[in-house]
Amino acid sequence: MRKILASILVVSLLVSCSSMKVSSDYDRTVDFKQHHTFSFIGWLEDSNELMNKFDQRRLEEAFTEQFEKRGYTLVEKGGDIEVSLYMAVDEKTGKTAYTTHMGGMYGYGYGWGYGYGYGYGMGTSHTTIEEYDYNVGTLVVDVFDGKSKQLIWQGVGSDTVIENPKQRARKIPYFASNIMFKYPIKPGKRR
């Protein structure tokens, strides 16, 4: 029982600590089950300047896995759906506050002379506010119909950029999975 409670606590802490925000929208007139292949049409605009080739490849692999779980087959060119990726990074400023409190004593005692005594001493508090900079990366995944070239689905995910490459590599599949969560075809539910 203790192991189950510990597992639930760890999972809830991981979920509550996540700053990831995800949204999606799609064309409700499209029958997504008619599409069977997909291809990447590249990274849009300045994405090459914002992320290295390793992370671009990791993201493409993570999205390939997500589409394959939904019954699609990757083709080099001319897929039934075409996927483009775009990355933007915004610098943000955050604040933290720390408060320290000292003093505040209360007590009574018995003394020589006139009897009991009571007393209360006021304490002091000091709050320190620190600012810090961090980057928020936003990934936009656009899915186009391969024939009409019309946008049929868009997923957007934003999260704090992780500086450590190993941690970033571990988080990319999780990030892709969250963006694809609301895709009209669920994993393993093709037919």
N, C-alpha and C positions, 0 to 999 in steps of 0.2 A: 504494500500500500504506500509506503514511504517513497519507493522508486517512482510510482505512478504520479504522486503529488509533485515530486521533484521534477519529473519530465514535463508536467503541465506548467510548472512555474517557469522552467527554462524556455519553453515554447512561447508562453505569454510575454516574457521579457523580450524575446527576440522580435516578436510581432510589435510590441508597444514601442520598441526603440527604433523601429524603422521609420525613416523620414520619406520613404518612397510614396510618390503620388502618381496614380495611373488614371487615364481616361481613354475612352474610345468611342467611335461612332461609325456607322456603316449605312450603306444604301439598302433599305429594307425590301426593295423590289428585286434584288439580285438573289438567285438561287445558288448559293455557294457550293452546293453538292455537285453542280455541273462541272466544276473545275477539278482537274486531277494532277496537273503539273504546275510548277512554279519556277521562276528564275529571278535572279537579282539583277536589277538594272543599275546598280551602283550607288555610291554615296553622293548626295547632293551638295552643291555649293562648297562651302569652306570646311566641311567636315574633316578633310585630310589634314588641315592645319590644327584642329582641336584635339585629335587623338592619334595615337601611333598605329602603325599597320598591325601590330599584334592584337590590340584591342578591337580593331575593325574586323579582323579575321575571327576573333573569339565571338563577337556579336553575330557575325554571319553564321558561324557554326551553331550558336545557340538558337537562332531563329530557324535555321535549317532543321534542327531537331524538333522544334515546336511545330513546324509545318508538316514534317514527316509523321509526327504523332497523330496528326489530323488526316492522314491518308494521302498527302500530296507527295509527288516525286520531283526531286530537283532535276532540272534540265539546264544546260548551259545558256541557251537563248530561246526566246519565243515560248515561254510557259503560258499556260491558260491564265495564270495570274502573274503579274510582275511586281516585285517588291523593291522599293527604294527606301534608303535609310538616310536620316539627317540628324546631326548632332549640333547642339548649341550649348554654350557654357556661360553662365552668369556668375559674376562675383557678388557675394552677399556679405553683410556684416552682422554678426551676432553679438549678444551681450550676455555676460554671466554676472551674478551678484553674490557676494559672500558677506554674511553678517556675523560679527563676533559680539558677544555680550559678556560684560564683566561686572561683578558686584551684585548688589541686591541682597542684603542680609537682613534677617529678622531673628529676633531672639529675646529671651528674658533671663533674668538671673536674680540671685539673692545677694545683696551686698551689705557691707558694714555700714551701719549708720541708720538710714531711714527705711529700709525694707526692700521690697521688690522693685525691679526696674524693667522697663520695656524699651525696645528700640527697633528702628528700621533704617537701613541705609540704602540710598538710591544707587543703581548701577548705571553703567554707560554702555552704549552700543555704537558700533562702527560698521558701516556698510561700504564695501569696496566693489566698484563696478568695473569690469574689464571688457573691452571690445576685442573681437577676433574676426578675421576674414576667412571665408570658406567659399568653395565653388559648388554650384549646383549645375549638374549636367541634365539636359533634356534631350531625349531620343525620340524622334518621330519616325514611325513606321507607316509608310503609305503602301497600300495594296491596290493595284490597278487591274482592270480587266485586260487581258492580253490582246484581245481583238479591238475593242472599242477605245482602249486607252483611258477609260473613265475611272476616276477614283471610286473604289467600292468599299474600302475599309481603311480606317486610320486609328492607330494606337499611339498614345503619347505617355512616356514615363519620365519622371523627374526624381532625382535623388542627389544627395551630397556626393561629390566626386571623392573617391577613395584614392589617396596618394600611393599607398603600397601596392605595387603591381601584383603580388601574389594574392592579396585579399581581393583586389579588383577582379582578377581572373576567376576566383571562386564565386564572386557575387554575380557575374554576368549571366550565367544560366538562370539564376533565380530572378534576375531583373527581366530577362526575356520572357520567362514563364508568366510573370505578373502582367506584363503588357499584353500577352496573348490570351489571358484568362477569359476575356469577354469576346473573343473571336467567335463568329457565328457557328463554327463547327468545333465541338469539344474534342479533346484527345480520345481516340479510340471509338468515336461515335460517327463514323463516316457514313454508314448506311442506315 
